[in-house]
Amino acid sequence: MIKPKQELSIVRQCKLLDIHRSGVYHRPRPSSPINLALMREIDEIHLNRPFLGVRRVTDELCEKGHEINHKRIHRLMQIMAIEAIYPKPNTSKRNPAHKIYPYLLRNLEINRSNQVWATDITFSAPNLGRRLEDVAWA
């Protein structure tokens, strides 16, 4: 995509492609051998017990003699795209036992004032334990 030996400068090529120059010059470092060994062990643990999360995988590695932080294990598991298998909330399915109320205003033509009323209950002021007489009105 970006070719350094072109008649256009790298700056101009980056502007044309709408990318940052730092991404062109950056060369990512390979993972260290220690991280690769840890990732191999994390993979073995995850294959044997895929329901374990970051903290339990960290405990397993500590039992094997590694002195390691759960934050590092979390980062390595993110790199490997590994997460614990557990039941997640299924909020997109509605309960068939719940009654579905019809929308009564669907085909109604609203042509005069006070024909339709609505209420908004999204906010109610918190009761701060004061009586009306205790509040000083300005």
N, CA, C and O atoms as a GROMACS GRO file, in nm:
protein
  552
    1MET      N    1   0.082  -0.118   0.000
    1MET     CA    2   0.000   0.000   0.000
    1MET      C    3   0.088   0.125   0.000
    1MET      O    4   0.086   0.203  -0.096
    2ILE      N    5   0.164   0.144   0.107
    2ILE     CA    6   0.258   0.256   0.112
    2ILE      C    7   0.391   0.204   0.060
    2ILE      O    8   0.444   0.106   0.110
    3LYS      N    9   0.443   0.270  -0.041
    3LYS     CA   10   0.571   0.230  -0.098
    3LYS      C   11   0.672   0.340  -0.073
    3LYS      O   12   0.654   0.453  -0.119
    4PRO      N   13   0.780   0.310   0.000
    4PRO     CA   14   0.875   0.415   0.036
    4PRO      C   15   0.952   0.471  -0.084
    4PRO      O   16   0.989   0.588  -0.082
    5LYS      N   17   0.977   0.393  -0.184
    5LYS     CA   18   1.056   0.439  -0.299
    5LYS      C   19   0.964   0.481  -0.413
    5LYS      O   20   0.970   0.422  -0.522
    6GLN      N   21   0.882   0.580  -0.390
    6GLN     CA   22   0.790   0.630  -0.492
    6GLN      C   23   0.818   0.778  -0.516
    6GLN      O   24   0.890   0.841  -0.439
    7GLU      N   25   0.761   0.832  -0.622
    7GLU     CA   26   0.777   0.975  -0.646
    7GLU      C   27   0.699   1.058  -0.545
    7GLU      O   28   0.735   1.172  -0.516
    8LEU      N   29   0.589   0.999  -0.490
    8LEU     CA   30   0.516   1.066  -0.382
    8LEU      C   31   0.587   1.037  -0.250
    8LEU      O   32   0.632   0.925  -0.225
    9SER      N   33   0.595   1.138  -0.166
    9SER     CA   34   0.657   1.116  -0.035
    9SER      C   35   0.564   1.032   0.051
    9SER      O   36   0.445   1.018   0.023
   10ILE      N   37   0.622   0.976   0.157
   10ILE     CA   38   0.542   0.895   0.250
   10ILE      C   39   0.436   0.980   0.316
   10ILE      O   40   0.325   0.934   0.340
   11VAL      N   41   0.470   1.106   0.346
   11VAL     CA   42   0.374   1.197   0.408
   11VAL      C   43   0.253   1.215   0.316
   11VAL      O   44   0.139   1.208   0.361
   12ARG      N   45   0.279   1.238   0.188
   12ARG     CA   46   0.171   1.258   0.092
   12ARG      C   47   0.088   1.131   0.072
   12ARG      O   48  -0.035   1.138   0.062
   13GLN      N   49   0.154   1.016   0.067
   13GLN     CA   50   0.082   0.890   0.053
   13GLN      C   51  -0.009   0.866   0.173
   13GLN      O   52  -0.122   0.819   0.157
   14CYS      N   53   0.041   0.898   0.293
   14CYS     CA   54  -0.041   0.880   0.413
   14CYS      C   55  -0.161   0.974   0.413
   14CYS      O   56  -0.270   0.935   0.453
   15LYS      N   57  -0.141   1.097   0.368
   15LYS     CA   58  -0.254   1.191   0.360
   15LYS      C   59  -0.358   1.143   0.261
   15LYS      O   60  -0.478   1.154   0.287
   16LEU      N   61  -0.314   1.090   0.147
   16LEU     CA   62  -0.408   1.041   0.046
   16LEU      C   63  -0.488   0.920   0.095
   16LEU      O   64  -0.606   0.906   0.064
   17LEU      N   65  -0.422   0.834   0.173
   17LEU     CA   66  -0.489   0.715   0.225
   17LEU      C   67  -0.557   0.739   0.359
   17LEU      O   68  -0.625   0.651   0.412
   18ASP      N   69  -0.538   0.859   0.415
   18ASP     CA   70  -0.597   0.898   0.543
   18ASP      C   71  -0.555   0.802   0.655
   18ASP      O   72  -0.638   0.752   0.732
   19ILE      N   73  -0.424   0.777   0.663
   19ILE     CA   74  -0.369   0.698   0.772
   19ILE      C   75  -0.256   0.777   0.838
   19ILE      O   76  -0.204   0.871   0.779
   20HIS      N   77  -0.221   0.739   0.959
   20HIS     CA   78  -0.115   0.808   1.033
   20HIS      C   79   0.022   0.754   0.991
   20HIS      O   80   0.037   0.636   0.962
   21ARG      N   81   0.119   0.843   0.989
   21ARG     CA   82   0.255   0.802   0.953
   21ARG      C   83   0.314   0.707   1.055
   21ARG      O   84   0.397   0.622   1.021
   22SER      N   85   0.273   0.721   1.181
   22SER     CA   86   0.330   0.634   1.284
   22SER      C   87   0.298   0.488   1.257
   22SER      O   88   0.375   0.400   1.294
   23GLY      N   89   0.185   0.462   1.193
   23GLY     CA   90   0.151   0.325   1.158
   23GLY      C   91   0.238   0.270   1.046
   23GLY      O   92   0.255   0.149   1.035
   24VAL      N   93   0.292   0.358   0.964
   24VAL     CA   94   0.378   0.314   0.854
   24VAL      C   95   0.515   0.277   0.907
   24VAL      O   96   0.573   0.177   0.864
   25TYR      N   97   0.568   0.355   0.999
   25TYR     CA   98   0.703   0.334   1.048
   25TYR      C   99   0.709   0.229   1.160
   25TYR      O  100   0.816   0.174   1.187
   26HIS      N  101   0.597   0.202   1.224
   26HIS     CA  102   0.596   0.110   1.338
   26HIS      C  103   0.616  -0.034   1.292
   26HIS      O  104   0.546  -0.081   1.203
   27ARG      N  105   0.709  -0.101   1.352
   27ARG     CA  106   0.731  -0.242   1.327
   27ARG      C  107   0.702  -0.316   1.458
   27ARG      O  108   0.778  -0.304   1.554
   28PRO      N  109   0.593  -0.392   1.464
   28PRO     CA  110   0.560  -0.458   1.591
   28PRO      C  111   0.664  -0.562   1.628
   28PRO      O  112   0.716  -0.635   1.544
   29ARG      N  113   0.694  -0.567   1.758
   29ARG     CA  114   0.790  -0.664   1.807
   29ARG      C  115   0.723  -0.800   1.823
   29ARG      O  116   0.605  -0.805   1.857
   30PRO      N  117   0.793  -0.908   1.800
   30PRO     CA  118   0.734  -1.039   1.825
   30PRO      C  119   0.722  -1.064   1.975
   30PRO      O  120   0.792  -1.002   2.055
   31SER      N  121   0.633  -1.153   2.012
   31SER     CA  122   0.614  -1.186   2.154
   31SER      C  123   0.740  -1.250   2.209
   31SER      O  124   0.812  -1.320   2.139
   32SER      N  125   0.763  -1.225   2.336
   32SER     CA  126   0.881  -1.282   2.401
   32SER      C  127   0.861  -1.433   2.420
   32SER      O  128   0.748  -1.482   2.424
   33PRO      N  129   0.970  -1.506   2.432
   33PRO     CA  130   0.957  -1.652   2.454
   33PRO      C  131   0.882  -1.685   2.583
   33PRO      O  132   0.814  -1.787   2.590
   34ILE      N  133   0.894  -1.599   2.684
   34ILE     CA  134   0.823  -1.623   2.811
   34ILE      C  135   0.673  -1.613   2.787
   34ILE      O  136   0.596  -1.697   2.834
   35ASN      N  137   0.632  -1.508   2.713
   35ASN     CA  138   0.489  -1.494   2.685
   35ASN      C  139   0.438  -1.608   2.598
   35ASN      O  140   0.327  -1.656   2.619
   36LEU      N  141   0.517  -1.653   2.503
   36LEU     CA  142   0.475  -1.765   2.419
   36LEU      C  143   0.457  -1.892   2.501
   36LEU      O  144   0.363  -1.969   2.479
   37ALA      N  145   0.549  -1.915   2.597
   37ALA     CA  146   0.536  -2.032   2.684
   37ALA      C  147   0.412  -2.020   2.772
   37ALA      O  148   0.340  -2.118   2.791
   38LEU      N  149   0.387  -1.901   2.824
   38LEU     CA  150   0.267  -1.880   2.905
   38LEU      C  151   0.141  -1.900   2.822
   38LEU      O  152   0.045  -1.961   2.869
   39MET      N  153   0.140  -1.849   2.700
   39MET     CA  154   0.023  -1.863   2.615
   39MET      C  155  -0.001  -2.010   2.581
   39MET      O  156  -0.116  -2.053   2.568
   40ARG      N  157   0.106  -2.088   2.566
   40ARG     CA  158   0.090  -2.230   2.540
   40ARG      C  159   0.025  -2.299   2.660
   40ARG      O  160  -0.063  -2.382   2.644
   41GLU      N  161   0.069  -2.263   2.780
   41GLU     CA  162   0.010  -2.322   2.902
   41GLU      C  163  -0.134  -2.276   2.922
   41GLU      O  164  -0.218  -2.355   2.962
   42ILE      N  165  -0.161  -2.149   2.893
   42ILE     CA  166  -0.300  -2.099   2.903
   42ILE      C  167  -0.389  -2.176   2.806
   42ILE      O  168  -0.503  -2.210   2.839
   43ASP      N  169  -0.338  -2.202   2.687
   43ASP     CA  170  -0.415  -2.276   2.587
   43ASP      C  171  -0.444  -2.418   2.635
   43ASP      O  172  -0.555  -2.468   2.617
   44GLU      N  173  -0.346  -2.484   2.697
   44GLU     CA  174  -0.368  -2.619   2.750
   44GLU      C  175  -0.473  -2.617   2.860
   44GLU      O  176  -0.561  -2.703   2.863
   45ILE      N  177  -0.464  -2.520   2.950
   45ILE     CA  178  -0.562  -2.509   3.059
   45ILE      C  179  -0.700  -2.484   3.002
   45ILE      O  180  -0.798  -2.545   3.046
   46HIS      N  181  -0.708  -2.395   2.902
   46HIS     CA  182  -0.838  -2.362   2.844
   46HIS      C  183  -0.897  -2.481   2.769
   46HIS      O  184  -1.019  -2.500   2.770
   47LEU      N  185  -0.815  -2.561   2.703
   47LEU     CA  186  -0.867  -2.678   2.633
   47LEU      C  187  -0.920  -2.783   2.730
   47LEU      O  188  -1.020  -2.849   2.702
   48ASN      N  189  -0.854  -2.797   2.845
   48ASN     CA  190  -0.899  -2.896   2.944
   48ASN      C  191  -1.021  -2.847   3.021
   48ASN      O  192  -1.113  -2.925   3.048
   49ARG      N  193  -1.022  -2.720   3.057
   49ARG     CA  194  -1.133  -2.666   3.136
   49ARG      C  195  -1.172  -2.528   3.080
   49ARG      O  196  -1.127  -2.427   3.133
   50PRO      N  197  -1.254  -2.523   2.975
   50PRO     CA  198  -1.284  -2.396   2.908
   50PRO      C  199  -1.373  -2.302   2.988
   50PRO      O  200  -1.394  -2.188   2.947
   51PHE      N  201  -1.426  -2.347   3.101
   51PHE     CA  202  -1.514  -2.264   3.182
   51PHE      C  203  -1.437  -2.178   3.282
   51PHE      O  204  -1.498  -2.098   3.353
   52LEU      N  205  -1.304  -2.193   3.288
   52LEU     CA  206  -1.225  -2.114   3.382
   52LEU      C  207  -1.202  -1.974   3.327
   52LEU      O  208  -1.174  -1.956   3.209
   53GLY      N  209  -1.214  -1.876   3.415
   53GLY     CA  210  -1.188  -1.738   3.377
   53GLY      C  211  -1.044  -1.700   3.404
   53GLY      O  212  -0.959  -1.785   3.431
   54VAL      N  213  -1.018  -1.572   3.396
   54VAL     CA  214  -0.882  -1.520   3.410
   54VAL      C  215  -0.824  -1.554   3.547
   54VAL      O  216  -0.710  -1.600   3.558
   55ARG      N  217  -0.902  -1.530   3.650
   55ARG     CA  218  -0.849  -1.550   3.787
   55ARG      C  219  -0.819  -1.696   3.815
   55ARG      O  220  -0.717  -1.728   3.877
   56ARG      N  221  -0.906  -1.786   3.770
   56ARG     CA  222  -0.882  -1.928   3.794
   56ARG      C  223  -0.766  -1.980   3.710
   56ARG      O  224  -0.690  -2.066   3.755
   57VAL      N  225  -0.751  -1.928   3.588
   57VAL     CA  226  -0.635  -1.966   3.506
   57VAL      C  227  -0.508  -1.917   3.573
   57VAL      O  228  -0.407  -1.987   3.574
   58THR      N  229  -0.513  -1.796   3.630
   58THR     CA  230  -0.398  -1.744   3.703
   58THR      C  231  -0.364  -1.834   3.821
   58THR      O  232  -0.247  -1.862   3.847
   59ASP      N  233  -0.467  -1.878   3.893
   59ASP     CA  234  -0.445  -1.969   4.007
   59ASP      C  235  -0.380  -2.100   3.961
   59ASP      O  236  -0.290  -2.152   4.027
   60GLU      N  237  -0.427  -2.152   3.848
   60GLU     CA  238  -0.368  -2.276   3.794
   60GLU      C  239  -0.220  -2.257   3.762
   60GLU      O  240  -0.137  -2.343   3.793
   61LEU      N  241  -0.187  -2.144   3.701
   61LEU     CA  242  -0.048  -2.117   3.665
   61LEU      C  243   0.038  -2.095   3.790
   61LEU      O  244   0.154  -2.136   3.793
   62CYS      N  245  -0.019  -2.031   3.892
   62CYS     CA  246   0.055  -2.011   4.017
   62CYS      C  247   0.082  -2.145   4.086
   62CYS      O  248   0.187  -2.164   4.147
   63GLU      N  249  -0.015  -2.237   4.075
   63GLU     CA  250   0.006  -2.370   4.133
   63GLU      C  251   0.117  -2.446   4.060
   63GLU      O  252   0.185  -2.530   4.120
   64LYS      N  253   0.137  -2.416   3.932
   64LYS     CA  254   0.244  -2.480   3.855
   64LYS      C  255   0.379  -2.413   3.879
   64LYS      O  256   0.480  -2.458   3.826
   65GLY      N  257   0.382  -2.305   3.960
   65GLY     CA  258   0.508  -2.244   3.996
   65GLY      C  259   0.537  -2.110   3.931
   65GLY      O  260   0.644  -2.053   3.953
   66HIS      N  261   0.445  -2.059   3.853
   66HIS     CA  262   0.466  -1.928   3.790
   66HIS      C  263   0.424  -1.818   3.888
   66HIS      O  264   0.318  -1.825   3.950
   67GLU      N  265   0.508  -1.716   3.899
   67GLU     CA  266   0.470  -1.597   3.975
   67GLU      C  267   0.418  -1.496   3.874
   67GLU      O  268   0.496  -1.430   3.807
   68ILE      N  269   0.287  -1.486   3.864
   68ILE     CA  270   0.227  -1.408   3.756
   68ILE      C  271   0.104  -1.335   3.805
   68ILE      O  272   0.036  -1.381   3.897
   69ASN      N  273   0.077  -1.222   3.744
   69ASN     CA  274  -0.035  -1.137   3.780
   69ASN      C  275  -0.154  -1.169   3.691
   69ASN      O  276  -0.136  -1.206   3.575
   70HIS      N  277  -0.276  -1.155   3.744
   70HIS     CA  278  -0.395  -1.183   3.664
   70HIS      C  279  -0.412  -1.083   3.550
   70HIS      O  280  -0.476  -1.114   3.449
   71LYS      N  281  -0.356  -0.962   3.564
   71LYS     CA  282  -0.367  -0.863   3.457
   71LYS      C  283  -0.289  -0.909   3.333
   71LYS      O  284  -0.333  -0.888   3.220
   72ARG      N  285  -0.174  -0.970   3.355
   72ARG     CA  286  -0.095  -1.020   3.242
   72ARG      C  287  -0.167  -1.136   3.174
   72ARG      O  288  -0.169  -1.146   3.051
   73ILE      N  289  -0.225  -1.224   3.255
   73ILE     CA  290  -0.301  -1.336   3.200
   73ILE      C  291  -0.420  -1.285   3.121
   73ILE      O  292  -0.451  -1.337   3.014
   74HIS      N  293  -0.487  -1.183   3.172
   74HIS     CA  294  -0.601  -1.124   3.101
   74HIS      C  295  -0.557  -1.068   2.965
   74HIS      O  296  -0.626  -1.088   2.864
   75ARG      N  297  -0.444  -0.999   2.962
   75ARG     CA  298  -0.394  -0.943   2.836
   75ARG      C  299  -0.359  -1.054   2.738
   75ARG      O  300  -0.391  -1.044   2.620
   76LEU      N  301  -0.293  -1.159   2.786
   76LEU     CA  302  -0.257  -1.270   2.698
   76LEU      C  303  -0.380  -1.344   2.647
   76LEU      O  304  -0.384  -1.386   2.531
   77MET      N  305  -0.480  -1.359   2.733
   77MET     CA  306  -0.603  -1.425   2.689
   77MET      C  307  -0.677  -1.340   2.586
   77MET      O  308  -0.741  -1.394   2.496
   78GLN      N  309  -0.668  -1.208   2.599
   78GLN     CA  310  -0.729  -1.120   2.498
   78GLN      C  311  -0.656  -1.133   2.365
   78GLN      O  312  -0.719  -1.136   2.259
   79ILE      N  313  -0.523  -1.141   2.370
   79ILE     CA  314  -0.446  -1.157   2.247
   79ILE      C  315  -0.484  -1.288   2.179
   79ILE      O  316  -0.493  -1.295   2.056
   80MET      N  317  -0.505  -1.393   2.259
   80MET     CA  318  -0.539  -1.524   2.205
   80MET      C  319  -0.688  -1.537   2.171
   80MET      O  320  -0.729  -1.638   2.113
   81ALA      N  321  -0.767  -1.437   2.206
   81ALA     CA  322  -0.912  -1.439   2.184
   81ALA      C  323  -0.977  -1.555   2.258
   81ALA      O  324  -1.062  -1.626   2.203
   82ILE      N  325  -0.935  -1.574   2.383
   82ILE     CA  326  -0.990  -1.680   2.468
   82ILE      C  327  -1.072  -1.615   2.577
   82ILE      O  328  -1.028  -1.518   2.640
   83GLU      N  329  -1.192  -1.668   2.600
   83GLU     CA  330  -1.270  -1.625   2.716
   83GLU      C  331  -1.341  -1.747   2.773
   83GLU      O  332  -1.360  -1.847   2.705
   84ALA      N  333  -1.379  -1.736   2.898
   84ALA     CA  334  -1.445  -1.847   2.964
   84ALA      C  335  -1.581  -1.873   2.901
   84ALA      O  336  -1.650  -1.780   2.858
   85ILE      N  337  -1.618  -1.999   2.896
   85ILE     CA  338  -1.750  -2.036   2.846
   85ILE      C  339  -1.845  -2.038   2.965
   85ILE      O  340  -1.825  -2.113   3.060
   86TYR      N  341  -1.948  -1.958   2.958
   86TYR     CA  342  -2.046  -1.951   3.065
   86TYR      C  343  -2.178  -1.904   3.005
   86TYR      O  344  -2.178  -1.843   2.898
   87PRO      N  345  -2.290  -1.933   3.071
   87PRO     CA  346  -2.418  -1.888   3.015
   87PRO      C  347  -2.430  -1.736   3.021
   87PRO      O  348  -2.415  -1.676   3.127
   88LYS      N  349  -2.456  -1.678   2.909
   88LYS     CA  350  -2.469  -1.533   2.900
   88LYS      C  351  -2.616  -1.495   2.905
   88LYS      O  352  -2.702  -1.578   2.876
   89PRO      N  353  -2.647  -1.371   2.940
   89PRO     CA  354  -2.788  -1.332   2.947
   89PRO      C  355  -2.853  -1.337   2.809
   89PRO      O  356  -2.794  -1.297   2.708
   90ASN      N  357  -2.973  -1.387   2.807
   90ASN     CA  358  -3.046  -1.401   2.681
   90ASN      C  359  -3.159  -1.299   2.683
   90ASN      O  360  -3.276  -1.336   2.694
   91THR      N  361  -3.123  -1.174   2.671
   91THR     CA  362  -3.222  -1.067   2.686
   91THR      C  363  -3.297  -1.036   2.558
   91THR      O  364  -3.394  -0.960   2.562
   92SER      N  365  -3.256  -1.091   2.446
   92SER     CA  366  -3.323  -1.057   2.321
   92SER      C  367  -3.450  -1.139   2.298
   92SER      O  368  -3.532  -1.100   2.215
   93LYS      N  369  -3.468  -1.248   2.368
   93LYS     CA  370  -3.590  -1.328   2.354
   93LYS      C  371  -3.692  -1.283   2.457
   93LYS      O  372  -3.661  -1.270   2.575
   94ARG      N  373  -3.812  -1.260   2.411
   94ARG     CA  374  -3.915  -1.220   2.506
   94ARG      C  375  -3.982  -1.343   2.565
   94ARG      O  376  -3.981  -1.451   2.507
   95ASN      N  377  -4.040  -1.324   2.681
   95ASN     CA  378  -4.108  -1.431   2.751
   95ASN      C  379  -4.245  -1.451   2.686
   95ASN      O  380  -4.323  -1.356   2.679
   96PRO      N  381  -4.275  -1.571   2.639
   96PRO     CA  382  -4.405  -1.591   2.575
   96PRO      C  383  -4.522  -1.579   2.671
   96PRO      O  384  -4.636  -1.563   2.627
   97ALA      N  385  -4.497  -1.585   2.802
   97ALA     CA  386  -4.606  -1.573   2.899
   97ALA      C  387  -4.648  -1.428   2.921
   97ALA      O  388  -4.757  -1.402   2.972
   98HIS      N  389  -4.564  -1.333   2.881
   98HIS     CA  390  -4.600  -1.193   2.900
   98HIS      C  391  -4.704  -1.150   2.799
   98HIS      O  392  -4.698  -1.186   2.682
   99LYS      N  393  -4.801  -1.074   2.847
   99LYS     CA  394  -4.907  -1.025   2.760
   99LYS      C  395  -4.854  -0.912   2.673
   99LYS      O  396  -4.779  -0.826   2.720
  100ILE      N  397  -4.893  -0.911   2.546
  100ILE     CA  398  -4.855  -0.804   2.454
  100ILE      C  399  -4.974  -0.710   2.442
  100ILE      O  400  -5.081  -0.749   2.396
  101TYR      N  401  -4.952  -0.587   2.484
  101TYR     CA  402  -5.061  -0.489   2.482
  101TYR      C  403  -5.066  -0.422   2.345
  101TYR      O  404  -4.961  -0.387   2.290
  102PRO      N  405  -5.185  -0.404   2.289
  102PRO     CA  406  -5.195  -0.340   2.157
  102PRO      C  407  -5.170  -0.190   2.167
  102PRO      O  408  -5.196  -0.128   2.270
  103TYR      N  409  -5.120  -0.132   2.058
  103TYR     CA  410  -5.099   0.012   2.051
  103TYR      C  411  -5.229   0.074   2.003
  103TYR      O  412  -5.264   0.063   1.886
  104LEU      N  413  -5.301   0.139   2.093
  104LEU     CA  414  -5.436   0.185   2.065
  104LEU      C  415  -5.442   0.310   1.979
  104LEU      O  416  -5.548   0.344   1.927
  105LEU      N  417  -5.330   0.380   1.961
  105LEU     CA  418  -5.330   0.504   1.883
  105LEU      C  419  -5.282   0.483   1.740
  105LEU      O  420  -5.261   0.580   1.667
  106ARG      N  421  -5.264   0.359   1.698
  106ARG     CA  422  -5.204   0.333   1.567
  106ARG      C  423  -5.280   0.397   1.452
  106ARG      O  424  -5.220   0.467   1.371
  107ASN      N  425  -5.408   0.376   1.443
  107ASN     CA  426  -5.486   0.428   1.330
  107ASN      C  427  -5.572   0.548   1.369
  107ASN      O  428  -5.664   0.585   1.296
  108LEU      N  429  -5.544   0.607   1.482
  108LEU     CA  430  -5.623   0.721   1.528
  108LEU      C  431  -5.565   0.850   1.474
  108LEU      O  432  -5.445   0.876   1.489
  109GLU      N  433  -5.647   0.931   1.412
  109GLU     CA  434  -5.602   1.062   1.363
  109GLU      C  435  -5.621   1.164   1.475
  109GLU      O  436  -5.732   1.187   1.522
  110ILE      N  437  -5.510   1.223   1.517
  110ILE     CA  438  -5.514   1.320   1.627
  110ILE      C  439  -5.527   1.458   1.564
  110ILE      O  440  -5.435   1.506   1.499
  111ASN      N  441  -5.646   1.522   1.584
  111ASN     CA  442  -5.672   1.648   1.516
  111ASN      C  443  -5.722   1.758   1.608
  111ASN      O  444  -5.761   1.864   1.559
  112ARG      N  445  -5.723   1.737   1.739
  112ARG     CA  446  -5.764   1.844   1.830
  112ARG      C  447  -5.683   1.833   1.959
  112ARG      O  448  -5.626   1.728   1.990
  113SER      N  449  -5.678   1.941   2.032
  113SER     CA  450  -5.601   1.940   2.157
  113SER      C  451  -5.674   1.859   2.263
  113SER      O  452  -5.797   1.845   2.260
  114ASN      N  453  -5.598   1.806   2.355
  114ASN     CA  454  -5.647   1.723   2.466
  114ASN      C  455  -5.714   1.594   2.418
  114ASN      O  456  -5.789   1.533   2.495
  115GLN      N  457  -5.691   1.553   2.296
  115GLN     CA  458  -5.748   1.428   2.247
  115GLN      C  459  -5.668   1.308   2.299
  115GLN      O  460  -5.725   1.203   2.329
  116VAL      N  461  -5.538   1.325   2.309
  116VAL     CA  462  -5.450   1.217   2.356
  116VAL      C  463  -5.361   1.274   2.465
  116VAL      O  464  -5.306   1.383   2.452
  117TRP      N  465  -5.347   1.199   2.572
  117TRP     CA  466  -5.260   1.239   2.682
  117TRP      C  467  -5.151   1.135   2.700
  117TRP      O  468  -5.168   1.017   2.668
  118ALA      N  469  -5.037   1.181   2.750
  118ALA     CA  470  -4.925   1.089   2.777
  118ALA      C  471  -4.860   1.128   2.908
  118ALA      O  472  -4.872   1.241   2.955
  119THR      N  473  -4.792   1.033   2.967
  119THR     CA  474  -4.722   1.056   3.093
  119THR      C  475  -4.578   1.010   3.079
  119THR      O  476  -4.550   0.908   3.018
  120ASP      N  477  -4.487   1.089   3.137
  120ASP     CA  478  -4.347   1.053   3.136
  120ASP      C  479  -4.305   1.029   3.280
  120ASP      O  480  -4.309   1.121   3.363
  121ILE      N  481  -4.264   0.907   3.312
  121ILE     CA  482  -4.226   0.874   3.449
  121ILE      C  483  -4.079   0.837   3.456
  121ILE      O  484  -4.038   0.763   3.546
  122THR      N  485  -3.999   0.887   3.363
  122THR     CA  486  -3.858   0.849   3.360
  122THR      C  487  -3.779   0.912   3.473
  122THR      O  488  -3.672   0.861   3.506
  123PHE      N  489  -3.825   1.019   3.533
  123PHE     CA  490  -3.750   1.082   3.641
  123PHE      C  491  -3.844   1.116   3.755
  123PHE      O  492  -3.950   1.175   3.734
  124SER      N  493  -3.804   1.079   3.873
  124SER     CA  494  -3.876   1.124   3.991
  124SER      C  495  -3.770   1.174   4.089
  124SER      O  496  -3.669   1.107   4.112
  125ALA      N  497  -3.793   1.289   4.146
  125ALA     CA  498  -3.695   1.350   4.236
  125ALA      C  499  -3.679   1.262   4.360
  125ALA      O  500  -3.778   1.212   4.413
  126PRO      N  501  -3.558   1.243   4.405
  126PRO     CA  502  -3.538   1.159   4.524
  126PRO      C  503  -3.586   1.230   4.650
  126PRO      O  504  -3.573   1.351   4.664
  127ASN      N  505  -3.642   1.152   4.737
  127ASN     CA  506  -3.686   1.205   4.865
  127ASN      C  507  -3.564   1.210   4.956
  127ASN      O  508  -3.507   1.106   4.991
  128LEU      N  509  -3.525   1.328   4.994
  128LEU     CA  510  -3.404   1.345   5.074
  128LEU      C  511  -3.432   1.344   5.224
  128LEU      O  512  -3.348   1.386   5.303
  129GLY      N  513  -3.548   1.297   5.261
  129GLY     CA  514  -3.581   1.289   5.402
  129GLY      C  515  -3.622   1.423   5.461
  129GLY      O  516  -3.618   1.439   5.583
  130ARG      N  517  -3.659   1.519   5.380
  130ARG     CA  518  -3.701   1.650   5.429
  130ARG      C  519  -3.851   1.666   5.410
  130ARG      O  520  -3.910   1.615   5.315
  131ARG      N  521  -3.909   1.738   5.501
  131ARG     CA  522  -4.050   1.772   5.486
  131ARG      C  523  -4.059   1.902   5.409
  131ARG      O  524  -3.961   1.976   5.396
  132LEU      N  525  -4.175   1.930   5.357
  132LEU     CA  526  -4.196   2.050   5.278
  132LEU      C  527  -4.172   2.175   5.362
  132LEU      O  528  -4.128   2.278   5.310
  133GLU      N  529  -4.203   2.167   5.490
  133GLU     CA  530  -4.184   2.284   5.576
  133GLU      C  531  -4.036   2.311   5.602
  133GLU      O  532  -3.998   2.424   5.633
  134ASP      N  533  -3.951   2.208   5.589
  134ASP     CA  534  -3.808   2.223   5.616
  134ASP      C  535  -3.734   2.288   5.501
  134ASP      O  536  -3.621   2.335   5.519
  135VAL      N  537  -3.795   2.291   5.383
  135VAL     CA  538  -3.728   2.347   5.266
  135VAL      C  539  -3.746   2.498   5.264
  135VAL      O  540  -3.859   2.546   5.272
  136ALA      N  541  -3.638   2.571   5.253
  136ALA     CA  542  -3.646   2.716   5.248
  136ALA      C  543  -3.669   2.759   5.104
  136ALA      O  544  -3.588   2.730   5.016
  137TRP      N  545  -3.779   2.827   5.081
  137TRP     CA  546  -3.812   2.875   4.944
  137TRP      C  547  -3.763   3.016   4.927
  137TRP      O  548  -3.782   3.099   5.016
  138ALA      N  549  -3.701   3.045   4.815
  138ALA     CA  550  -3.647   3.177   4.790
  138ALA      C  551  -3.750   3.266   4.723
  138ALA      O  552  -3.721   3.382   4.694
   0.00000   0.00000   0.00000
